[in-house]
Amino acid sequence: MSKITRAIRAASDLGAAIRERRKTLSMTQGDLAMQAGVSVATISAIENGKATAQISIVLDLCRDLGLRLSVET
């Protein structure tokens, strides 16, 4: 698996990364919602960068999609 590094500076950047990975895995929003135990509306809001999305849900989605997050200083 290749490593792709992407700067996340806003909720919209993280949402775009989640959407891209979901599509790479050939998953629909419905598939991901079912796997994560959330609604399709929640997946849509996160992918569209809604800043009020619960961070715990976003982190669960990243885990479920195999996205690795790191923080640099």
C-alpha positions in Angstrom: 0.0 0.0 0.0 1.4 3.4 -0.9 1.6 6.2 1.6 0.0 9.5 0.8 0.5 12.4 3.0 -2.1 15.2 3.1 -2.2 18.4 5.2 -5.5 18.7 7.0 -6.1 22.3 7.9 -9.9 22.4 8.0 -12.9 20.2 8.5 -13.4 20.3 4.7 -9.9 18.8 4.1 -10.6 15.9 6.4 -14.0 15.4 4.9 -12.5 15.3 1.4 -9.9 12.7 2.6 -12.6 10.5 4.0 -14.7 10.8 0.9 -11.7 9.9 -1.3 -10.8 6.9 0.7 -14.4 5.7 0.8 -14.6 5.9 -2.9 -11.2 4.2 -3.3 -12.7 1.3 -1.3 -15.8 1.3 -3.6 -18.1 2.0 -0.7 -21.2 4.0 -0.8 -22.1 6.5 1.9 -24.8 3.9 3.0 -22.1 1.2 3.3 -19.9 3.3 5.5 -22.9 4.5 7.6 -24.0 1.0 8.2 -20.5 -0.1 9.1 -20.0 2.8 11.5 -23.5 2.7 13.0 -24.4 6.2 12.0 -26.8 7.8 9.5 -26.1 8.6 5.8 -26.8 12.2 6.7 -23.9 12.1 9.2 -21.5 10.7 6.6 -22.6 13.3 4.2 -22.1 16.1 6.7 -18.6 14.9 7.6 -17.6 14.5 3.9 -18.9 18.0 3.2 -16.8 19.5 6.0 -19.5 20.3 8.5 -17.4 21.7 11.4 -19.8 20.5 14.1 -19.3 16.8 13.4 -18.5 14.8 16.5 -14.8 14.1 16.5 -15.3 10.6 18.0 -17.4 9.7 14.9 -14.8 11.2 12.5 -12.0 9.3 14.2 -14.1 6.0 14.1 -14.6 6.6 10.3 -10.9 7.1 9.8 -10.2 3.9 11.6 -12.8 2.0 9.7 -11.4 3.3 6.4 -7.8 2.5 7.3 -6.8 6.2 7.4 -4.0 7.0 9.8 -3.9 10.4 11.4 -0.8 12.0 12.9 0.0 15.3 14.4 3.3 17.2 13.8 4.7 20.2 15.5 
